[in-house]
Amino acid sequence: MLALVIEGLVMLGERSRAAHLYPLARELIGTGAVVLWPISRFTHTIAGVAAAAARQWDAAEEHFQIALQQAESFPNVLEQAEIRRFHAMMLGDRGAPGDREKAQKLLNQALESYERIGMPRHIEMTQRLLR
């Protein structure tokens, strides 16, 4: 449930509430869990989302990098797209030099995957982020 709560809070714009759950996301990673069943969400993905909500940019970057490596090694195409979308959202929030360009690249990659998989709502969300 932790992953669903963190993701849900972020998507609802309740980032400060999601940020408070980051320590629990780190504990979850500490258990050795990699993928959460049945939602097929990677633990490092959700930790990255929570770290981004907490504005812990370096930690979020590290979680997203680890999650993407794991998703590519499985391979899990949907999770790769999700990681890229969440990472791009974090970059947009951070707003450091070069973040906008990197976010656009990640969003375009995610969009391509969502189109290939056939996920219209995710296509729509990603297109909104690209604007």
A tleap script that builds the chain and sets N, CA, C and O, in Angstrom:
source leaprc.protein.ff14SB
mol = sequence {
  NMET LEU ALA LEU VAL ILE GLU GLY LEU VAL
  MET LEU GLY GLU ARG SER ARG ALA ALA HIE
  LEU TYR PRO LEU ALA ARG GLU LEU ILE GLY
  THR GLY ALA VAL VAL LEU TRP PRO ILE SER
  ARG PHE THR HIE THR ILE ALA GLY VAL ALA
  ALA ALA ALA ALA ARG GLN TRP ASP ALA ALA
  GLU GLU HIE PHE GLN ILE ALA LEU GLN GLN
  ALA GLU SER PHE PRO ASN VAL LEU GLU GLN
  ALA GLU ILE ARG ARG PHE HIE ALA MET MET
  LEU GLY ASP ARG GLY ALA PRO GLY ASP ARG
  GLU LYS ALA GLN LYS LEU LEU ASN GLN ALA
  LEU GLU SER TYR GLU ARG ILE GLY MET PRO
  ARG HIE ILE GLU MET THR GLN ARG LEU LEU
  CARG
}
set mol.1.N position { 0.812 -1.200 0.000 }
set mol.1.CA position { 0.000 0.000 0.000 }
set mol.1.C position { 0.862 1.274 0.000 }
set mol.1.O position { 0.443 2.311 -0.515 }
set mol.2.N position { 2.062 1.188 0.578 }
set mol.2.CA position { 2.917 2.370 0.664 }
set mol.2.C position { 3.155 2.988 -0.711 }
set mol.2.O position { 3.051 4.204 -0.875 }
set mol.3.N position { 3.470 2.162 -1.686 }
set mol.3.CA position { 3.746 2.663 -3.037 }
set mol.3.C position { 2.521 3.363 -3.615 }
set mol.3.O position { 2.641 4.434 -4.211 }
set mol.4.N position { 1.362 2.772 -3.443 }
set mol.4.CA position { 0.140 3.369 -3.967 }
set mol.4.C position { -0.171 4.698 -3.289 }
set mol.4.O position { -0.613 5.645 -3.940 }
set mol.5.N position { 0.060 4.765 -1.983 }
set mol.5.CA position { -0.201 6.005 -1.244 }
set mol.5.C position { 0.753 7.104 -1.693 }
set mol.5.O position { 0.317 8.226 -1.951 }
set mol.6.N position { 2.040 6.804 -1.792 }
set mol.6.CA position { 3.020 7.815 -2.215 }
set mol.6.C position { 2.695 8.314 -3.618 }
set mol.6.O position { 2.626 9.520 -3.857 }
set mol.7.N position { 2.498 7.388 -4.533 }
set mol.7.CA position { 2.205 7.782 -5.913 }
set mol.7.C position { 0.902 8.575 -5.985 }
set mol.7.O position { 0.829 9.592 -6.675 }
set mol.8.N position { -0.113 8.116 -5.281 }
set mol.8.CA position { -1.401 8.802 -5.286 }
set mol.8.C position { -1.302 10.213 -4.735 }
set mol.8.O position { -1.859 11.148 -5.310 }
set mol.9.N position { -0.600 10.370 -3.629 }
set mol.9.CA position { -0.444 11.705 -3.045 }
set mol.9.C position { 0.272 12.656 -4.008 }
set mol.9.O position { -0.128 13.811 -4.156 }
set mol.10.N position { 1.321 12.172 -4.655 }
set mol.10.CA position { 2.055 13.016 -5.602 }
set mol.10.C position { 1.159 13.400 -6.774 }
set mol.10.O position { 1.142 14.556 -7.194 }
set mol.11.N position { 0.420 12.437 -7.296 }
set mol.11.CA position { -0.435 12.727 -8.448 }
set mol.11.C position { -1.576 13.682 -8.079 }
set mol.11.O position { -2.089 14.399 -8.938 }
set mol.12.N position { -1.968 13.691 -6.812 }
set mol.12.CA position { -3.008 14.608 -6.343 }
set mol.12.C position { -2.447 15.965 -5.926 }
set mol.12.O position { -3.193 16.850 -5.506 }
set mol.13.N position { -1.130 16.123 -6.044 }
set mol.13.CA position { -0.505 17.385 -5.683 }
set mol.13.C position { -0.192 17.527 -4.203 }
set mol.13.O position { 0.132 18.618 -3.734 }
set mol.14.N position { -0.287 16.437 -3.476 }
set mol.14.CA position { -0.027 16.435 -2.027 }
set mol.14.C position { 1.421 16.014 -1.763 }
set mol.14.O position { 1.675 15.058 -1.030 }
set mol.15.N position { 2.343 16.723 -2.353 }
set mol.15.CA position { 3.755 16.338 -2.277 }
set mol.15.C position { 4.311 16.393 -0.860 }
set mol.15.O position { 5.126 15.549 -0.490 }
set mol.16.N position { 3.894 17.352 -0.073 }
set mol.16.CA position { 4.434 17.437 1.290 }
set mol.16.C position { 4.012 16.217 2.111 }
set mol.16.O position { 4.776 15.737 2.948 }
set mol.17.N position { 2.814 15.721 1.874 }
set mol.17.CA position { 2.378 14.516 2.591 }
set mol.17.C position { 3.150 13.297 2.102 }
set mol.17.O position { 3.500 12.423 2.895 }
set mol.18.N position { 3.418 13.234 0.793 }
set mol.18.CA position { 4.212 12.126 0.244 }
set mol.18.C position { 5.644 12.198 0.757 }
set mol.18.O position { 6.271 11.169 1.006 }
set mol.19.N position { 6.157 13.407 0.913 }
set mol.19.CA position { 7.536 13.592 1.381 }
set mol.19.C position { 7.743 12.965 2.756 }
set mol.19.O position { 8.813 12.425 3.039 }
set mol.20.N position { 6.739 13.035 3.596 }
set mol.20.CA position { 6.854 12.463 4.940 }
set mol.20.C position { 6.981 10.939 4.917 }
set mol.20.O position { 7.392 10.333 5.906 }
set mol.21.N position { 6.632 10.331 3.804 }
set mol.21.CA position { 6.693 8.873 3.691 }
set mol.21.C position { 8.022 8.379 3.120 }
set mol.21.O position { 8.242 7.172 3.021 }
set mol.22.N position { 8.909 9.304 2.745 }
set mol.22.CA position { 10.193 8.898 2.175 }
set mol.22.C position { 10.988 7.988 3.107 }
set mol.22.O position { 11.557 7.007 2.627 }
set mol.23.N position { 11.061 8.257 4.410 }
set mol.23.CA position { 11.795 7.320 5.277 }
set mol.23.C position { 11.241 5.889 5.218 }
set mol.23.O position { 12.005 4.926 5.300 }
set mol.24.N position { 9.934 5.750 5.077 }
set mol.24.CA position { 9.344 4.411 4.956 }
set mol.24.C position { 9.714 3.764 3.626 }
set mol.24.O position { 9.909 2.550 3.553 }
set mol.25.N position { 9.810 4.575 2.579 }
set mol.25.CA position { 10.225 4.037 1.275 }
set mol.25.C position { 11.669 3.537 1.352 }
set mol.25.O position { 12.000 2.505 0.769 }
set mol.26.N position { 12.518 4.257 2.062 }
set mol.26.CA position { 13.904 3.792 2.250 }
set mol.26.C position { 13.921 2.491 3.052 }
set mol.26.O position { 14.704 1.588 2.753 }
set mol.27.N position { 13.073 2.393 4.056 }
set mol.27.CA position { 12.992 1.147 4.831 }
set mol.27.C position { 12.548 -0.013 3.940 }
set mol.27.O position { 13.047 -1.132 4.067 }
set mol.28.N position { 11.614 0.264 3.045 }
set mol.28.CA position { 11.135 -0.767 2.126 }
set mol.28.C position { 12.284 -1.291 1.267 }
set mol.28.O position { 12.419 -2.500 1.083 }
set mol.29.N position { 13.105 -0.395 0.745 }
set mol.29.CA position { 14.271 -0.811 -0.043 }
set mol.29.C position { 15.197 -1.654 0.822 }
set mol.29.O position { 15.770 -2.637 0.354 }
set mol.30.N position { 15.340 -1.268 2.078 }
set mol.30.CA position { 16.207 -1.983 3.003 }
set mol.30.C position { 15.782 -3.421 3.257 }
set mol.30.O position { 16.592 -4.230 3.708 }
set mol.31.N position { 14.529 -3.753 2.976 }
set mol.31.CA position { 14.068 -5.134 3.157 }
set mol.31.C position { 14.587 -6.055 2.059 }
set mol.31.O position { 14.521 -7.278 2.177 }
set mol.32.N position { 15.107 -5.446 0.983 }
set mol.32.CA position { 15.578 -6.235 -0.148 }
set mol.32.C position { 14.540 -6.377 -1.254 }
set mol.32.O position { 14.819 -6.969 -2.296 }
set mol.33.N position { 13.351 -5.840 -1.033 }
set mol.33.CA position { 12.306 -5.903 -2.063 }
set mol.33.C position { 12.726 -5.063 -3.267 }
set mol.33.O position { 13.259 -3.964 -3.115 }
set mol.34.N position { 12.481 -5.589 -4.451 }
set mol.34.CA position { 12.816 -4.877 -5.688 }
set mol.34.C position { 11.553 -4.454 -6.423 }
set mol.34.O position { 11.453 -3.323 -6.898 }
set mol.35.N position { 10.588 -5.368 -6.515 }
set mol.35.CA position { 9.347 -5.117 -7.245 }
set mol.35.C position { 8.179 -5.432 -6.319 }
set mol.35.O position { 8.187 -6.436 -5.606 }
set mol.36.N position { 7.176 -4.561 -6.342 }
set mol.36.CA position { 5.993 -4.772 -5.516 }
set mol.36.C position { 4.896 -5.428 -6.339 }
set mol.36.O position { 4.526 -4.937 -7.405 }
set mol.37.N position { 4.394 -6.515 -5.845 }
set mol.37.CA position { 3.348 -7.260 -6.524 }
set mol.37.C position { 2.035 -6.937 -5.851 }
set mol.37.O position { 2.040 -6.831 -4.624 }
set mol.38.N position { 0.935 -6.772 -6.506 }
set mol.38.CA position { 0.650 -7.009 -7.918 }
set mol.38.C position { 0.761 -5.769 -8.787 }
set mol.38.O position { 0.431 -5.832 -9.971 }
set mol.39.N position { 1.215 -4.634 -8.242 }
set mol.39.CA position { 1.232 -3.403 -9.042 }
set mol.39.C position { 2.457 -3.302 -9.939 }
set mol.39.O position { 2.523 -2.426 -10.801 }
set mol.40.N position { 3.407 -4.172 -9.748 }
set mol.40.CA position { 4.628 -4.198 -10.554 }
set mol.40.C position { 5.363 -2.861 -10.554 }
set mol.40.O position { 5.875 -2.413 -11.580 }
set mol.41.N position { 5.403 -2.233 -9.374 }
set mol.41.CA position { 6.133 -0.973 -9.211 }
set mol.41.C position { 7.444 -1.301 -8.514 }
set mol.41.O position { 7.458 -2.047 -7.536 }
set mol.42.N position { 8.533 -0.755 -9.005 }
set mol.42.CA position { 9.839 -0.986 -8.412 }
set mol.42.C position { 9.998 -0.129 -7.156 }
set mol.42.O position { 9.547 1.016 -7.117 }
set mol.43.N position { 10.633 -0.681 -6.150 }
set mol.43.CA position { 10.785 0.043 -4.885 }
set mol.43.C position { 11.625 1.307 -5.048 }
set mol.43.O position { 11.356 2.318 -4.399 }
set mol.44.N position { 12.627 1.257 -5.900 }
set mol.44.CA position { 13.440 2.457 -6.106 }
set mol.44.C position { 12.663 3.529 -6.869 }
set mol.44.O position { 12.926 4.719 -6.698 }
set mol.45.N position { 11.716 3.124 -7.703 }
set mol.45.CA position { 10.878 4.112 -8.386 }
set mol.45.C position { 10.085 4.898 -7.354 }
set mol.45.O position { 10.072 6.129 -7.368 }
set mol.46.N position { 9.423 4.169 -6.457 }
set mol.46.CA position { 8.574 4.846 -5.484 }
set mol.46.C position { 9.416 5.653 -4.499 }
set mol.46.O position { 8.981 6.707 -4.035 }
set mol.47.N position { 10.618 5.169 -4.177 }
set mol.47.CA position { 11.518 5.944 -3.315 }
set mol.47.C position { 11.950 7.223 -4.024 }
set mol.47.O position { 12.077 8.271 -3.390 }
set mol.48.N position { 12.175 7.146 -5.330 }
set mol.48.CA position { 12.523 8.339 -6.099 }
set mol.48.C position { 11.402 9.354 -6.103 }
set mol.48.O position { 11.645 10.555 -5.989 }
set mol.49.N position { 10.180 8.879 -6.232 }
set mol.49.CA position { 9.013 9.772 -6.206 }
set mol.49.C position { 8.908 10.455 -4.841 }
set mol.49.O position { 8.673 11.661 -4.761 }
set mol.50.N position { 9.084 9.678 -3.771 }
set mol.50.CA position { 9.000 10.234 -2.422 }
set mol.50.C position { 10.157 11.199 -2.148 }
set mol.50.O position { 9.955 12.251 -1.543 }
set mol.51.N position { 11.360 10.847 -2.587 }
set mol.51.CA position { 12.519 11.723 -2.391 }
set mol.51.C position { 12.325 13.035 -3.151 }
set mol.51.O position { 12.670 14.103 -2.647 }
set mol.52.N position { 11.778 12.953 -4.353 }
set mol.52.CA position { 11.506 14.168 -5.128 }
set mol.52.C position { 10.477 15.031 -4.407 }
set mol.52.O position { 10.608 16.254 -4.372 }
set mol.53.N position { 9.459 14.406 -3.836 }
set mol.53.CA position { 8.451 15.158 -3.086 }
set mol.53.C position { 9.085 15.852 -1.885 }
set mol.53.O position { 8.662 16.937 -1.486 }
set mol.54.N position { 10.106 15.210 -1.317 }
set mol.54.CA position { 10.820 15.780 -0.175 }
set mol.54.C position { 11.899 16.770 -0.611 }
set mol.54.O position { 12.610 17.332 0.223 }
set mol.55.N position { 12.014 16.976 -1.911 }
set mol.55.CA position { 13.006 17.881 -2.493 }
set mol.55.C position { 14.437 17.451 -2.178 }
set mol.55.O position { 15.346 18.275 -2.069 }
set mol.56.N position { 14.608 16.151 -2.036 }
set mol.56.CA position { 15.937 15.577 -1.847 }
set mol.56.C position { 16.411 15.108 -3.225 }
set mol.56.O position { 16.383 13.921 -3.552 }
set mol.57.N position { 16.842 16.083 -4.008 }
set mol.57.CA position { 17.112 15.877 -5.432 }
set mol.57.C position { 18.167 14.812 -5.700 }
set mol.57.O position { 17.968 13.964 -6.570 }
set mol.58.N position { 19.268 14.832 -4.986 }
set mol.58.CA position { 20.328 13.852 -5.229 }
set mol.58.C position { 19.839 12.441 -4.941 }
set mol.58.O position { 20.124 11.516 -5.702 }
set mol.59.N position { 19.113 12.273 -3.860 }
set mol.59.CA position { 18.570 10.958 -3.519 }
set mol.59.C position { 17.577 10.510 -4.584 }
set mol.59.O position { 17.583 9.346 -4.987 }
set mol.60.N position { 16.728 11.421 -5.039 }
set mol.60.CA position { 15.748 11.076 -6.076 }
set mol.60.C position { 16.454 10.631 -7.350 }
set mol.60.O position { 16.084 9.621 -7.949 }
set mol.61.N position { 17.468 11.381 -7.763 }
set mol.61.CA position { 18.239 11.014 -8.965 }
set mol.61.C position { 18.803 9.607 -8.830 }
set mol.61.O position { 18.714 8.800 -9.756 }
set mol.62.N position { 19.384 9.320 -7.671 }
set mol.62.CA position { 19.985 8.000 -7.452 }
set mol.62.C position { 18.928 6.893 -7.509 }
set mol.62.O position { 19.152 5.853 -8.127 }
set mol.63.N position { 17.791 7.113 -6.873 }
set mol.63.CA position { 16.724 6.106 -6.900 }
set mol.63.C position { 16.236 5.870 -8.329 }
set mol.63.O position { 16.047 4.726 -8.744 }
set mol.64.N position { 16.031 6.955 -9.079 }
set mol.64.CA position { 15.549 6.797 -10.457 }
set mol.64.C position { 16.582 6.078 -11.326 }
set mol.64.O position { 16.210 5.264 -12.171 }
set mol.65.N position { 17.863 6.361 -11.136 }
set mol.65.CA position { 18.902 5.674 -11.909 }
set mol.65.C position { 18.926 4.178 -11.604 }
set mol.65.O position { 19.018 3.353 -12.513 }
set mol.66.N position { 18.842 3.837 -10.325 }
set mol.66.CA position { 18.839 2.423 -9.941 }
set mol.66.C position { 17.588 1.740 -10.484 }
set mol.66.O position { 17.665 0.643 -11.036 }
set mol.67.N position { 16.435 2.392 -10.327 }
set mol.67.CA position { 15.182 1.808 -10.811 }
set mol.67.C position { 15.230 1.569 -12.318 }
set mol.67.O position { 14.777 0.530 -12.798 }
set mol.68.N position { 15.780 2.528 -13.066 }
set mol.68.CA position { 15.843 2.368 -14.519 }
set mol.68.C position { 16.769 1.215 -14.902 }
set mol.68.O position { 16.460 0.448 -15.815 }
set mol.69.N position { 17.886 1.091 -14.221 }
set mol.69.CA position { 18.782 -0.038 -14.485 }
set mol.69.C position { 18.067 -1.363 -14.215 }
set mol.69.O position { 18.186 -2.309 -14.995 }
set mol.70.N position { 17.328 -1.426 -13.114 }
set mol.70.CA position { 16.594 -2.647 -12.785 }
set mol.70.C position { 15.516 -2.928 -13.830 }
set mol.70.O position { 15.370 -4.064 -14.282 }
set mol.71.N position { 14.766 -1.904 -14.212 }
set mol.71.CA position { 13.685 -2.081 -15.181 }
set mol.71.C position { 14.213 -2.503 -16.544 }
set mol.71.O position { 13.569 -3.274 -17.255 }
set mol.72.N position { 15.381 -1.999 -16.902 }
set mol.72.CA position { 15.985 -2.406 -18.178 }
set mol.72.C position { 16.515 -3.828 -18.115 }
set mol.72.O position { 16.501 -4.534 -19.123 }
set mol.73.N position { 16.983 -4.259 -16.953 }
set mol.73.CA position { 17.546 -5.611 -16.851 }
set mol.73.C position { 16.462 -6.680 -16.781 }
set mol.73.O position { 16.735 -7.836 -17.106 }
set mol.74.N position { 15.236 -6.338 -16.367 }
set mol.74.CA position { 14.187 -7.349 -16.225 }
set mol.74.C position { 13.726 -7.925 -17.567 }
set mol.74.O position { 13.664 -9.154 -17.593 }
set mol.75.N position { 13.414 -7.317 -18.608 }
set mol.75.CA position { 13.060 -5.924 -18.855 }
set mol.75.C position { 11.574 -5.674 -18.549 }
set mol.75.O position { 10.733 -6.557 -18.716 }
set mol.76.N position { 11.283 -4.470 -18.106 }
set mol.76.CA position { 9.913 -4.063 -17.822 }
set mol.76.C position { 9.702 -2.722 -18.522 }
set mol.76.O position { 10.051 -1.670 -17.988 }
set mol.77.N position { 9.129 -2.774 -19.720 }
set mol.77.CA position { 8.980 -1.589 -20.564 }
set mol.77.C position { 8.063 -0.557 -19.926 }
set mol.77.O position { 8.340 0.641 -19.992 }
set mol.78.N position { 6.976 -1.004 -19.310 }
set mol.78.CA position { 6.055 -0.060 -18.674 }
set mol.78.C position { 6.742 0.677 -17.529 }
set mol.78.O position { 6.620 1.897 -17.420 }
set mol.79.N position { 7.458 -0.042 -16.678 }
set mol.79.CA position { 8.129 0.611 -15.555 }
set mol.79.C position { 9.219 1.560 -16.060 }
set mol.79.O position { 9.456 2.602 -15.449 }
set mol.80.N position { 9.876 1.218 -17.153 }
set mol.80.CA position { 10.875 2.132 -17.723 }
set mol.80.C position { 10.217 3.457 -18.084 }
set mol.80.O position { 10.768 4.523 -17.810 }
set mol.81.N position { 9.038 3.390 -18.700 }
set mol.81.CA position { 8.319 4.606 -19.077 }
set mol.81.C position { 7.892 5.390 -17.839 }
set mol.81.O position { 8.006 6.615 -17.803 }
set mol.82.N position { 7.403 4.683 -16.832 }
set mol.82.CA position { 6.963 5.337 -15.608 }
set mol.82.C position { 8.133 6.038 -14.909 }
set mol.82.O position { 8.002 7.172 -14.450 }
set mol.83.N position { 9.250 5.366 -14.836 }
set mol.83.CA position { 10.441 5.957 -14.210 }
set mol.83.C position { 10.829 7.234 -14.948 }
set mol.83.O position { 11.131 8.251 -14.325 }
set mol.84.N position { 10.819 7.176 -16.257 }
set mol.84.CA position { 11.190 8.361 -17.047 }
set mol.84.C position { 10.203 9.507 -16.802 }
set mol.84.O position { 10.614 10.662 -16.692 }
set mol.85.N position { 8.914 9.198 -16.716 }
set mol.85.CA position { 7.915 10.242 -16.476 }
set mol.85.C position { 8.092 10.847 -15.080 }
set mol.85.O position { 8.093 12.069 -14.932 }
set mol.86.N position { 8.240 10.012 -14.071 }
set mol.86.CA position { 8.430 10.514 -12.708 }
set mol.86.C position { 9.736 11.307 -12.576 }
set mol.86.O position { 9.783 12.337 -11.903 }
set mol.87.N position { 10.782 10.817 -13.221 }
set mol.87.CA position { 12.077 11.514 -13.179 }
set mol.87.C position { 11.929 12.886 -13.837 }
set mol.87.O position { 12.442 13.881 -13.324 }
set mol.88.N position { 11.232 12.939 -14.964 }
set mol.88.CA position { 11.017 14.212 -15.652 }
set mol.88.C position { 10.226 15.179 -14.780 }
set mol.88.O position { 10.510 16.377 -14.760 }
set mol.89.N position { 9.240 14.665 -14.066 }
set mol.89.CA position { 8.468 15.514 -13.161 }
set mol.89.C position { 9.378 16.105 -12.076 }
set mol.89.O position { 9.251 17.275 -11.715 }
set mol.90.N position { 10.294 15.281 -11.567 }
set mol.90.CA position { 11.241 15.743 -10.551 }
set mol.90.C position { 12.142 16.836 -11.122 }
set mol.90.O position { 12.395 17.848 -10.469 }
set mol.91.N position { 12.622 16.623 -12.342 }
set mol.91.CA position { 13.482 17.619 -12.971 }
set mol.91.C position { 12.743 18.941 -13.160 }
set mol.91.O position { 13.318 20.015 -12.982 }
set mol.92.N position { 11.470 18.852 -13.520 }
set mol.92.CA position { 10.661 20.057 -13.675 }
set mol.92.C position { 10.514 20.813 -12.367 }
set mol.92.O position { 10.545 22.043 -12.342 }
set mol.93.N position { 10.354 20.075 -11.287 }
set mol.93.CA position { 10.244 20.707 -9.971 }
set mol.93.C position { 11.564 21.333 -9.540 }
set mol.93.O position { 11.591 22.423 -8.968 }
set mol.94.N position { 12.660 20.630 -9.824 }
set mol.94.CA position { 13.969 21.119 -9.397 }
set mol.94.C position { 14.374 22.365 -10.182 }
set mol.94.O position { 14.798 23.362 -9.597 }
set mol.95.N position { 14.242 22.304 -11.503 }
set mol.95.CA position { 14.502 23.472 -12.329 }
set mol.95.C position { 15.945 23.935 -12.406 }
set mol.95.O position { 16.198 25.124 -12.600 }
set mol.96.N position { 16.895 23.023 -12.258 }
set mol.96.CA position { 18.312 23.381 -12.376 }
set mol.96.C position { 18.666 23.552 -13.857 }
set mol.96.O position { 17.925 23.097 -14.728 }
set mol.97.N position { 19.804 24.210 -14.146 }
set mol.97.CA position { 20.221 24.344 -15.547 }
set mol.97.C position { 20.310 22.971 -16.225 }
set mol.97.O position { 20.908 22.039 -15.688 }
set mol.98.N position { 19.716 22.866 -17.390 }
set mol.98.CA position { 19.726 21.625 -18.162 }
set mol.98.C position { 18.598 20.673 -17.821 }
set mol.98.O position { 18.381 19.703 -18.546 }
set mol.99.N position { 17.870 20.920 -16.732 }
set mol.99.CA position { 16.800 20.009 -16.324 }
set mol.99.C position { 15.651 19.970 -17.326 }
set mol.99.O position { 15.098 18.906 -17.604 }
set mol.100.N position { 15.299 21.122 -17.861 }
set mol.100.CA position { 14.167 21.178 -18.803 }
set mol.100.C position { 14.442 20.308 -20.031 }
set mol.100.O position { 13.573 19.558 -20.473 }
set mol.101.N position { 15.653 20.413 -20.576 }
set mol.101.CA position { 15.997 19.631 -21.765 }
set mol.101.C position { 16.018 18.137 -21.455 }
set mol.101.O position { 15.516 17.322 -22.229 }
set mol.102.N position { 16.602 17.795 -20.319 }
set mol.102.CA position { 16.654 16.378 -19.928 }
set mol.102.C position { 15.245 15.840 -19.682 }
set mol.102.O position { 14.935 14.709 -20.058 }
set mol.103.N position { 14.399 16.644 -19.054 }
set mol.103.CA position { 13.019 16.231 -18.788 }
set mol.103.C position { 12.267 15.994 -20.096 }
set mol.103.O position { 11.514 15.028 -20.218 }
set mol.104.N position { 12.472 16.871 -21.065 }
set mol.104.CA position { 11.792 16.706 -22.357 }
set mol.104.C position { 12.221 15.411 -23.039 }
set mol.104.O position { 11.395 14.705 -23.618 }
set mol.105.N position { 13.498 15.106 -22.969 }
set mol.105.CA position { 14.003 13.865 -23.555 }
set mol.105.C position { 13.368 12.652 -22.876 }
set mol.105.O position { 12.918 11.721 -23.544 }
set mol.106.N position { 13.337 12.673 -21.541 }
set mol.106.CA position { 12.741 11.564 -20.799 }
set mol.106.C position { 11.249 11.424 -21.112 }
set mol.106.O position { 10.745 10.312 -21.269 }
set mol.107.N position { 10.548 12.557 -21.202 }
set mol.107.CA position { 9.117 12.514 -21.496 }
set mol.107.C position { 8.850 11.991 -22.899 }
set mol.107.O position { 7.896 11.242 -23.108 }
set mol.108.N position { 9.678 12.376 -23.858 }
set mol.108.CA position { 9.510 11.860 -25.216 }
set mol.108.C position { 9.739 10.351 -25.270 }
set mol.108.O position { 9.038 9.640 -25.990 }
set mol.109.N position { 10.717 9.864 -24.511 }
set mol.109.CA position { 10.964 8.420 -24.452 }
set mol.109.C position { 9.776 7.708 -23.798 }
set mol.109.O position { 9.340 6.658 -24.271 }
set mol.110.N position { 9.261 8.279 -22.718 }
set mol.110.CA position { 8.103 7.692 -22.041 }
set mol.110.C position { 6.896 7.692 -22.966 }
set mol.110.O position { 6.175 6.697 -23.048 }
set mol.111.N position { 6.672 8.796 -23.658 }
set mol.111.CA position { 5.542 8.914 -24.574 }
set mol.111.C position { 5.596 7.839 -25.653 }
set mol.111.O position { 4.586 7.212 -25.971 }
set mol.112.N position { 6.780 7.636 -26.208 }
set mol.112.CA position { 6.956 6.607 -27.232 }
set mol.112.C position { 6.564 5.224 -26.693 }
set mol.112.O position { 5.908 4.445 -27.384 }
set mol.113.N position { 6.969 4.933 -25.465 }
set mol.113.CA position { 6.625 3.648 -24.856 }
set mol.113.C position { 5.128 3.539 -24.603 }
set mol.113.O position { 4.530 2.504 -24.895 }
set mol.114.N position { 4.518 4.577 -24.071 }
set mol.114.CA position { 3.077 4.554 -23.808 }
set mol.114.C position { 2.292 4.360 -25.106 }
set mol.114.O position { 1.291 3.644 -25.129 }
set mol.115.N position { 2.747 4.998 -26.185 }
set mol.115.CA position { 2.077 4.841 -27.481 }
set mol.115.C position { 2.217 3.409 -27.977 }
set mol.115.O position { 1.259 2.826 -28.485 }
set mol.116.N position { 3.409 2.845 -27.829 }
set mol.116.CA position { 3.658 1.465 -28.282 }
set mol.116.C position { 2.819 0.466 -27.481 }
set mol.116.O position { 2.298 -0.502 -28.035 }
set mol.117.N position { 2.694 0.708 -26.182 }
set mol.117.CA position { 1.926 -0.181 -25.314 }
set mol.117.C position { 0.428 0.032 -25.497 }
set mol.117.O position { -0.362 -0.895 -25.317 }
set mol.118.N position { 0.039 1.252 -25.855 }
set mol.118.CA position { -1.375 1.567 -26.026 }
set mol.118.C position { -2.028 2.019 -24.729 }
set mol.118.O position { -3.030 1.448 -24.298 }
set mol.119.N position { -1.460 3.041 -24.111 }
set mol.119.CA position { -1.970 3.547 -22.832 }
set mol.119.C position { -2.427 5.002 -23.001 }
set mol.119.O position { -1.658 5.924 -22.726 }
set mol.120.N position { -3.663 5.215 -23.449 }
set mol.120.CA position { -4.129 6.562 -23.785 }
set mol.120.C position { -4.085 7.565 -22.634 }
set mol.120.O position { -3.735 8.723 -22.864 }
set mol.121.N position { -4.422 7.174 -21.414 }
set mol.121.CA position { -4.396 8.120 -20.289 }
set mol.121.C position { -2.964 8.556 -19.977 }
set mol.121.O position { -2.725 9.719 -19.651 }
set mol.122.N position { -2.018 7.629 -20.075 }
set mol.122.CA position { -0.620 7.969 -19.821 }
set mol.122.C position { -0.055 8.832 -20.950 }
set mol.122.O position { 0.771 9.714 -20.715 }
set mol.123.N position { -0.506 8.571 -22.162 }
set mol.123.CA position { -0.121 9.410 -23.301 }
set mol.123.C position { -0.580 10.843 -23.036 }
set mol.123.O position { 0.177 11.795 -23.224 }
set mol.124.N position { -1.819 10.979 -22.601 }
set mol.124.CA position { -2.387 12.290 -22.301 }
set mol.124.C position { -1.627 13.001 -21.178 }
set mol.124.O position { -1.309 14.185 -21.292 }
set mol.125.N position { -1.340 12.278 -20.099 }
set mol.125.CA position { -0.592 12.871 -18.983 }
set mol.125.C position { 0.780 13.344 -19.433 }
set mol.125.O position { 1.228 14.428 -19.060 }
set mol.126.N position { 1.441 12.527 -20.234 }
set mol.126.CA position { 2.787 12.851 -20.683 }
set mol.126.C position { 2.774 14.026 -21.644 }
set mol.126.O position { 3.661 14.878 -21.594 }
set mol.127.N position { 1.782 14.078 -22.515 }
set mol.127.CA position { 1.681 15.201 -23.429 }
set mol.127.C position { 1.463 16.506 -22.672 }
set mol.127.O position { 1.999 17.547 -23.050 }
set mol.128.N position { 0.671 16.445 -21.599 }
set mol.128.CA position { 0.458 17.653 -20.771 }
set mol.128.C position { 1.769 18.112 -20.143 }
set mol.128.O position { 2.031 19.312 -20.055 }
set mol.129.N position { 2.588 17.167 -19.708 }
set mol.129.CA position { 3.869 17.519 -19.116 }
set mol.129.C position { 4.840 18.110 -20.140 }
set mol.129.O position { 5.715 18.901 -19.789 }
set mol.130.N position { 4.679 17.723 -21.397 }
set mol.130.CA position { 5.561 18.218 -22.452 }
set mol.130.C position { 5.242 19.666 -22.843 }
set mol.130.O position { 6.055 20.327 -23.488 }
set mol.131.N position { 4.095 20.144 -22.467 }
set mol.131.CA position { 3.687 21.532 -22.843 }
set mol.131.C position { 4.400 22.565 -22.017 }
set mol.131.O position { 4.178 23.762 -22.200 }
savepdb mol mol.pdb
quit
